[in-house]
Amino acid sequence: MNVRQLLLTPVLLLVVACQGAATPPPSAPPTTAPAGTPSPTLAGLGGVAADLTAAGVTAKAGSAFSTEPIGGEGFALCVGAETVQTYAFIDHEAALAAQAKIDREDPSTIGTTHVNWTGKPRFWLRDNLILLYLGEDAATDAALRTLLGPPFAEGEAGGMPLAGPPCS
C-alpha cells in the first residue's frame, strides 16, 4: 500500500459510514404519514363504508358533528338515508378508553354525564371507531349487526327521531 492509499482509506471509510447512518434501514417505519394519506378518522370511516358497500349497502361519509360527551372526532356515516354517528380516536386504545365510559346496561350514562338520546342507542366498536345508531330502520340495524356483530351497549328508545347530523 502506498502513502496515497493509506491517506484515502480512512476518508473512504468515513464517507461510507456517514452514508449508512444517514439512511434509515428499509424496515424502519416512517415517522410521519406520507402526503396524501387519509387521517385515521377518514381511513377508519372509509373502511366501514367500503365494507358496507361491499355487502350491498349504500354507505358514504357525511358531515362532521360535535362529539361531546364521548369525545374523538365526529363524522356521520350515511347508510342509505340513515345516519350512523362515528366517533374516531387516534388509535384503538383511545377508543377503548372512550368505550369504557359508556354504560353497557344504560348507554344514556357516559361517565358522569346523562344523555337523553333521540332514538334507541346502539353502540359498536371497530378499530379506532365507536359507532352509534339511533334510528329504527331494520335494514340498517341488520347491516350494522352483520358487519360489526352485536352492539356493546344498547338502550331503550326515547325522545324524538334523530334530527342530525343529516344524511337525507
N, C-alpha and C positions, 0 to 999 in steps of 0.2 A: 504494500500500500504506500502510495507517495504522500507527500505533505498536503497536496490539494485535496485528495480523497479524505485524509484524516480531518481536515478542516470542514469539509462539506457534509460528512456523515452526521455529526451532531445537529447541524442545521436541518438536514433532511428528516431526521428522526423527530425533531421539534415540530416541523411543518406537518408531518403525518399524524403526530399525537394531537395537535391542535385541531386538525380536520375531524378526527374521530370524536373529540369532545364536543365540537360544535353541532354535530348532527345527532339527534336523538335516535335511539335504536328503533328499528322499524315496528316493533311490537308496542312501543310506548303510546298510550292514548293521547289524543290532542288535549291541550289544556283549555281550549275554548271550542265552542261549536263552530264548524265551518260556515262561511257565509251562505245564506240561503237555507240553512237547516231550520225547520219549524221549531217553535218553542215547545217545551214539554207539554204545555196546555194544548196547543193545537195538534201536536202529534198524537197525544192520547185520545183527544176528541175525534180526530180524523180516523184513528184506528177503530173506535167503536162504530162510527158512521160507516166505515168501509165494511166492517163485519155484518152490520145490519143490512147494508145494501147487497152484500153477497148472499144473504139469506132471503133476498127478495123483498125487502122493506125499504121504502124511500126514506133516506136519512141524510141530513146535512147540518152543518154548523149554523147557528143563528146568532143573535145579538148577545152582547155582554150584559151582565146584571150584577148588582151588589150581592155579596156572599155572606153578609153577617146573619146570624152568629156563627156559621160553620167555618168561614174563612176560605182561603185559597183564592183562585181566580175563577170567576163565573162566566160560563157561556151556555146559552141554550143549545140543545141538540134537538132539531126538528125531526120528529119521526112521523112522517106524513104531515098532518096538520096539528099533531100533538106536541107539546113542549115537555122535554126532559131537561131538568136543570143539572148541569155538570159543574162540579167544584174541583178544579185542578190544583194539585200541590206540586212542589218542587220534586218530590220523589215519593216512593211507596211508603216509606217510614213516616213522612209528614201526613200522608193520607190516613195511615193507621192511627196516628195521634188524634186527628180530627174525628175519625170514626169512633174512637173510644169515648168522645164527649157526647155522642148521640145515644140516648137511652133506647136499648133494643126493644123493650116492652112498651115504652111510651115515647116515640120519636118526636113528640112535641116538647120534650125536655132535652135541651142541648147545653151541657154543662150546667150553669146556674140560670140559664135563660129559658123562658117558656115561649114557644112559638104557636100561634093559632094558624095552622096550615089551612089553606083554602082548597081542600080536597083530601083524599086519602093518601098519606105519605108512605112511600116505599123507597127504601134506600139500598143501593148496591155499591160495592167497592170493586174497582178494577184498576190494577196497577197504581197510578198516581191520581186516579179519579174517584170521586164519590158522585153517584148519580141519584137524583131524586125525581120520582114521577108522582105527580099529584092527581093526574087525570083518571077517567073512568073507562077509557077505550079498551075493550077486552083484547083486541088485536095488538095494540101497543104493549099492554101488560104482558101478553103471551110472548111477544118478540123479545122483550127485555128479559123475561124469565128463561127463555130458551138460550139466549146468548150469555147471560150473566148468572144464571142459577136463581135460587130463591133469594129474596131480599134479606139483608142482615138485620133490618129493622122495618116494622110495618105497623101503622097505626090506624085508628078509626077515621072515617070521613068526617069532615067538618067544614064549616064556612061556605062561602060562595065558590062557584067554579073559578079555576085558575085564570087570573087576569093578565099575567105577564111573567116572564118575557114572552111575547107572542111569536108564534110560528106560522099562523094562518095568513 
